[in-house]
């Protein structure tokens, strides 16, 4: 389907701020406490998810998705 699939990964080469404003819906995958396993990350990428990092800090799973949504709204003018 026409969605941008993003995988939150502190080791990703691409930062969220490097992405252009999407013209489609966004699906966000935030892993559990301790992060996704290497196999889970490979599986997500095989399913079309692009790894992105929010910054140099690793956030708790309860706040990572909310921080990512806030950053997307700020970066892409959704307010």
C-alpha positions as a printed NumPy array, in Angstrom:
array([[  0.   ,   0.   ,   0.   ],
       [  1.   ,   3.641,  -0.216],
       [  2.576,   4.236,   3.164],
       [  6.004,   5.293,   4.333],
       [  7.156,   2.621,   6.772],
       [  9.677,   3.775,   9.358],
       [ 11.583,   1.626,  11.827],
       [ 13.049,   3.462,  14.82 ],
       [ 16.658,   2.335,  15.194],
       [ 19.401,   4.181,  17.095],
       [ 22.005,   2.663,  14.744],
       [ 20.279,   3.744,  11.511],
       [ 22.324,   5.716,   8.98 ],
       [ 19.404,   8.025,   8.17 ],
       [ 18.032,  10.551,  10.628],
       [ 14.336,  11.376,  10.693],
       [ 15.186,  14.994,   9.878],
       [ 16.874,  13.86 ,   6.632],
       [ 13.616,  12.58 ,   5.156],
       [ 11.437,  14.805,   2.984],
       [  7.856,  15.444,   4.013],
       [  5.92 ,  12.358,   2.928],
       [  2.929,  12.634,   0.633],
       [  1.495,   9.38 ,   2.02 ],
       [  0.529,   7.959,   5.404],
       [  3.307,   6.932,   7.775],
       [  3.52 ,   3.644,   9.663],
       [  5.936,   3.744,  12.587],
       [  7.544,   0.688,  14.175],
       [  9.067,   1.199,  17.633],
       [ 10.608,  -1.856,  19.237],
       [ 10.285,  -3.202,  22.75 ],
       [ 12.465,  -2.29 ,  25.704],
       [ 15.983,  -3.351,  24.758],
       [ 15.291,  -2.966,  21.043],
       [ 14.442,  -5.332,  18.239],
       [ 16.709,  -8.292,  17.558],
       [ 18.86 ,  -8.232,  14.433],
       [ 16.496, -10.769,  12.826],
       [ 13.438,  -8.672,  13.688],
       [ 15.113,  -5.626,  12.132],
       [ 15.92 ,  -7.603,   8.967],
       [ 12.332,  -8.87 ,   8.841],
       [ 10.99 ,  -5.318,   9.187],
       [ 13.27 ,  -4.099,   6.401],
       [ 12.117,  -7.002,   4.217],
       [  8.561,  -5.806,   4.871],
       [  9.451,  -2.35 ,   3.535],
       [ 10.439,  -0.503,   6.712],
       [ 13.232,   2.065,   6.47 ],
       [ 15.435,   2.38 ,   9.568],
       [ 15.662,   5.935,  10.93 ],
       [ 17.172,   7.396,  14.076],
       [ 15.792,  10.239,  16.148],
       [ 19.141,  11.374,  17.509],
       [ 22.024,  10.263,  19.695],
       [ 19.908,   9.202,  22.68 ],
       [ 18.15 ,   5.865,  23.13 ],
       [ 14.627,   6.498,  24.385],
       [ 12.424,   4.231,  26.451],
       [  9.874,   2.286,  24.466],
       [  7.01 ,   4.167,  26.18 ],
       [  8.283,   7.499,  24.883],
       [ 10.086,   6.684,  21.614],
       [  6.97 ,   6.542,  19.44 ],
       [  5.525,   9.713,  21.008],
       [  8.826,  11.526,  20.509],
       [  8.943,  10.352,  16.887],
       [  5.374,  11.537,  16.251],
       [  6.149,  14.919,  17.816],
       [  9.296,  15.232,  15.707],
       [  7.411,  14.309,  12.53 ],
       [  4.747,  16.9  ,  13.271],
       [  7.392,  19.538,  13.907],
       [  9.54 ,  18.651,  10.889],
       [  6.692,  18.207,   8.448],
       [  4.388,  21.009,   9.622],
       [  1.45 ,  18.96 ,  10.842],
       [  0.5  ,  21.372,  13.611]])
